[in-house]
Amino acid sequence: MTDRPTGAPADSPPDDPTGDPPGVPTGRPLPDGVARAWRELVDTARRTASEGLVVGTSGNVSVRVGELVLVTPSGVPYDRLAPADVVAVDLEGRQLLGRATPTSELPLHLAVYRSTDATAVVHTHAVHATAVSTLVPELPPAHYMAADLGGPVRVAPYALYGTEELAASMIRALRDRTACLLANHGTVTYADTLDRAYDRTAQLEWMCRLWLTASALPGRTPTLLTGAQLREAGDKLKGYGQRR
């Protein structure tokens, strides 16, 4: 992770002759780490739309770079985002970069960063996951990949979007988990990279679709995994993939 970029508020005088608000450098190169993180954020946001996890401008993505949190702006189609549209805040929500208004779900993202070791957060309105959030208080563990999310995925009780109440509800549901469902709303996942956070979101949506499909057969009930089986799968998943 990189340090706060040169040009943050402490370095920008109130009478900046460019006319930019203090701490909002536009038209100036961003530090490499911030520029790279913004590109990755935009790519991830576009992926949520192209793969059907959000519709229109719903959902949002963030990534932490040092004490800076880059977030998608509110109400801007992802395919229109460019390097000049960068939006960043500090952990208290004070805007440090960009002129666009940050996502309305900023309290949700900041709550994750304050409460976990996350460096990336993805929030979507994925249809199957949202459907499950209206049916049960916890996604039944029908597949061993629940272990990758810390165990059965909880549903945070409903609260109005963009509120501290929703953020607090979400944090309780995320205890010992890297994903949760928001009742009548969508999904939240976090990880140490945007790729991993996105993969967890896609995996969660797939597991929700699986459970809905299996439970839809009249007269049959899906077989669920035990806690011991999930722990066994979790231990094995720790060694999954290529070793560096």
C-alpha positions as CSV (number, residue, x, y, z in Angstrom):
1,M,0.0,0.0,0.0
2,T,1.2,3.5,-0.7
3,D,1.1,6.6,1.5
4,R,-1.2,9.5,1.2
5,P,-0.6,11.1,-2.2
6,T,1.2,14.4,-2.6
7,G,-1.5,17.0,-3.1
8,A,-3.8,15.9,-0.3
9,P,-5.6,18.6,1.7
10,A,-2.6,19.6,3.8
11,D,-0.7,20.5,0.7
12,S,-3.4,22.5,-1.1
13,P,-3.8,26.1,-0.1
14,P,-7.4,27.5,0.1
15,D,-6.5,30.1,-2.6
16,D,-5.3,27.5,-5.1
17,P,-5.1,29.6,-8.4
18,T,-6.4,26.7,-10.4
19,G,-9.8,27.2,-8.9
20,D,-9.9,23.6,-7.6
21,P,-11.4,23.1,-4.1
22,P,-8.7,22.5,-1.4
23,G,-7.3,19.0,-1.6
24,V,-9.0,18.2,-4.9
25,P,-6.2,18.2,-7.5
26,T,-7.7,17.8,-11.0
27,G,-5.7,17.9,-14.2
28,R,-2.5,16.9,-12.3
29,P,-1.0,13.4,-12.5
30,L,-1.9,11.1,-9.7
31,P,0.8,9.1,-7.8
32,D,1.4,5.7,-9.5
33,G,-0.2,3.7,-6.7
34,V,-3.4,5.7,-6.7
35,A,-3.7,5.8,-10.5
36,R,-3.2,2.1,-10.7
37,A,-5.8,1.4,-7.9
38,W,-8.3,3.7,-9.6
39,R,-7.9,1.8,-12.9
40,E,-8.5,-1.5,-11.1
41,L,-11.5,-0.1,-9.3
42,V,-13.1,1.1,-12.5
43,D,-12.4,-2.3,-14.2
44,T,-14.0,-4.1,-11.3
45,A,-17.0,-1.8,-11.3
46,R,-17.5,-2.4,-15.0
47,R,-17.2,-6.1,-14.4
48,T,-20.1,-6.1,-11.9
49,A,-22.3,-4.5,-14.6
50,S,-21.1,-6.7,-17.5
51,E,-21.6,-9.9,-15.6
52,G,-25.1,-9.0,-14.3
53,L,-24.4,-8.3,-10.7
54,V,-25.7,-4.8,-10.9
55,V,-28.1,-2.8,-13.1
56,G,-27.5,0.7,-14.2
57,T,-25.5,2.6,-11.5
58,S,-26.5,0.4,-8.6
59,G,-23.8,-1.2,-6.4
60,N,-20.4,0.3,-5.6
61,V,-16.8,-0.6,-5.3
62,S,-13.9,0.8,-3.2
63,V,-10.2,0.1,-2.6
64,R,-7.9,1.3,0.1
65,V,-4.5,2.8,-0.6
66,G,-2.8,3.7,2.6
67,E,-5.1,6.1,4.5
68,L,-6.9,6.9,1.2
69,V,-10.2,5.1,0.2
70,L,-11.0,5.3,-3.5
71,V,-14.7,4.8,-4.2
72,T,-17.0,4.9,-7.2
73,P,-19.0,8.2,-7.5
74,S,-22.7,8.4,-7.0
75,G,-24.9,7.9,-10.0
76,V,-22.2,7.8,-12.7
77,P,-22.4,4.9,-15.3
78,Y,-19.2,2.9,-14.9
79,D,-18.5,2.9,-18.7
80,R,-18.1,6.7,-18.4
81,L,-15.5,6.7,-15.7
82,A,-12.1,8.0,-16.6
83,P,-8.9,8.8,-14.8
84,A,-10.0,12.4,-14.2
85,D,-13.1,11.1,-12.3
86,V,-11.1,9.7,-9.4
87,V,-12.9,10.1,-6.1
88,A,-11.2,9.5,-2.7
89,V,-11.9,10.1,0.9
90,D,-10.1,9.5,4.2
91,L,-11.3,7.0,6.8
92,E,-13.5,9.7,8.3
93,G,-15.2,10.3,5.0
94,R,-13.6,13.7,4.2
95,Q,-13.2,14.0,0.5
96,L,-9.5,14.4,-0.6
97,L,-9.6,13.8,-4.3
98,G,-12.2,14.5,-7.0
99,R,-15.2,16.7,-7.6
100,A,-17.8,14.0,-8.0
101,T,-20.0,13.1,-5.0
102,P,-18.9,9.7,-3.5
103,T,-21.2,6.7,-3.5
104,S,-24.2,7.1,-1.2
105,E,-23.0,3.8,0.4
106,L,-19.8,5.5,1.7
107,P,-20.7,4.7,5.3
108,L,-20.9,1.0,4.5
109,H,-17.5,0.9,2.9
110,L,-15.8,3.0,5.6
111,A,-17.3,0.7,8.3
112,V,-15.7,-2.3,6.7
113,Y,-12.2,-0.6,6.6
114,R,-12.5,0.5,10.2
115,S,-13.5,-2.9,11.4
116,T,-11.4,-5.3,9.3
117,D,-8.1,-5.7,7.5
118,A,-9.9,-5.2,4.2
119,T,-8.3,-3.3,1.3
120,A,-11.1,-3.9,-1.2
121,V,-14.9,-3.9,-0.9
122,V,-17.5,-4.8,-3.5
123,H,-21.3,-4.1,-3.0
124,T,-23.8,-5.4,-5.5
125,H,-27.5,-5.9,-6.0
126,A,-27.1,-9.4,-7.4
127,V,-30.5,-10.8,-8.1
128,H,-30.3,-14.4,-6.7
129,A,-28.5,-13.2,-3.6
130,T,-31.0,-10.4,-3.0
131,A,-33.8,-12.9,-3.4
132,V,-32.2,-15.2,-0.8
133,S,-31.9,-12.1,1.6
134,T,-35.8,-11.9,1.6
135,L,-36.3,-15.5,2.5
136,V,-33.9,-16.6,5.3
137,P,-31.7,-15.1,8.0
138,E,-28.7,-17.0,6.8
139,L,-27.8,-18.7,3.5
140,P,-28.0,-22.4,4.1
141,P,-24.6,-24.1,3.6
142,A,-25.4,-26.2,0.5
143,H,-21.9,-25.9,-0.9
144,Y,-18.4,-26.1,0.6
145,M,-17.4,-22.8,-0.9
146,A,-19.2,-21.2,2.0
147,A,-16.0,-22.0,3.9
148,D,-14.1,-19.5,1.8
149,L,-16.4,-16.8,3.2
150,G,-15.9,-17.9,6.8
151,G,-19.0,-20.1,7.1
152,P,-22.7,-19.7,6.4
153,V,-23.4,-16.3,5.1
154,R,-25.6,-14.2,7.4
155,V,-28.3,-11.7,6.3
156,A,-28.0,-8.3,7.9
157,P,-31.5,-6.9,8.9
158,Y,-32.9,-4.3,6.6
159,A,-32.0,-0.7,7.0
160,L,-32.3,2.3,4.6
161,Y,-29.5,2.4,2.1
162,G,-26.6,4.9,2.8
163,T,-27.3,5.0,6.5
164,E,-25.1,4.4,9.5
165,E,-27.8,2.0,10.7
166,L,-27.2,-0.2,7.6
167,A,-23.5,0.0,8.1
168,A,-23.8,-1.2,11.7
169,S,-26.2,-4.0,10.8
170,M,-23.7,-5.1,8.1
171,I,-20.7,-5.2,10.5
172,R,-22.6,-7.4,12.9
173,A,-23.4,-9.8,10.0
174,L,-19.8,-9.8,8.9
175,R,-18.4,-11.0,12.2
176,D,-15.9,-13.8,11.4
177,R,-17.0,-13.6,7.8
178,T,-15.8,-12.0,4.6
179,A,-19.3,-11.6,3.0
180,C,-22.8,-11.0,4.0
181,L,-26.2,-10.4,2.5
182,L,-28.2,-7.2,3.1
183,A,-31.9,-7.9,3.6
184,N,-34.0,-6.8,0.6
185,H,-30.9,-5.1,-0.8
186,G,-27.9,-7.1,-2.0
187,T,-24.4,-8.3,-1.1
188,V,-21.2,-7.1,0.5
189,T,-17.8,-8.8,0.3
190,Y,-14.3,-7.7,1.2
191,A,-10.8,-9.0,0.7
192,D,-7.1,-8.0,0.4
193,T,-7.5,-7.3,-3.4
194,L,-10.3,-6.2,-5.7
195,D,-10.0,-9.5,-7.6
196,R,-10.6,-11.5,-4.5
197,A,-13.4,-9.3,-3.4
198,Y,-15.1,-9.6,-6.8
199,D,-14.5,-13.4,-6.9
200,R,-16.2,-13.7,-3.5
201,T,-19.2,-11.7,-4.7
202,A,-19.5,-13.9,-7.8
203,Q,-19.2,-17.0,-5.7
204,L,-21.8,-15.8,-3.2
205,E,-24.3,-15.1,-6.1
206,W,-23.7,-18.6,-7.5
207,M,-24.3,-20.2,-4.1
208,C,-27.5,-18.3,-3.7
209,R,-28.6,-19.4,-7.1
210,L,-27.7,-23.0,-6.2
211,W,-29.7,-23.0,-3.0
212,L,-32.7,-21.4,-4.7
213,T,-32.6,-24.0,-7.4
214,A,-32.3,-26.9,-5.1
215,S,-34.9,-25.7,-2.7
216,A,-37.5,-25.1,-5.4
217,L,-38.2,-28.8,-6.0
218,P,-41.5,-29.6,-4.3
219,G,-41.3,-32.1,-1.5
220,R,-37.5,-32.2,-1.4
221,T,-35.1,-30.4,1.0
222,P,-31.5,-29.7,0.0
223,T,-28.8,-31.6,2.0
224,L,-26.7,-29.2,3.9
225,L,-23.1,-29.4,5.1
226,T,-22.2,-29.6,8.8
227,G,-19.9,-27.3,10.6
228,A,-17.2,-29.9,10.6
229,Q,-17.5,-30.5,6.9
230,L,-17.2,-26.7,6.3
231,R,-14.1,-26.5,8.5
232,E,-12.5,-29.4,6.7
233,A,-13.2,-27.7,3.3
234,G,-11.9,-24.4,4.7
235,D,-8.6,-26.0,5.7
236,K,-8.2,-27.5,2.3
237,L,-9.1,-24.3,0.5
238,K,-6.2,-22.5,2.2
239,G,-3.8,-24.4,-0.1
240,Y,-5.9,-23.9,-3.3
241,G,-4.3,-22.4,-6.4
242,Q,-0.8,-21.8,-7.5
243,R,2.0,-21.4,-5.0
244,R,4.1,-18.3,-5.4
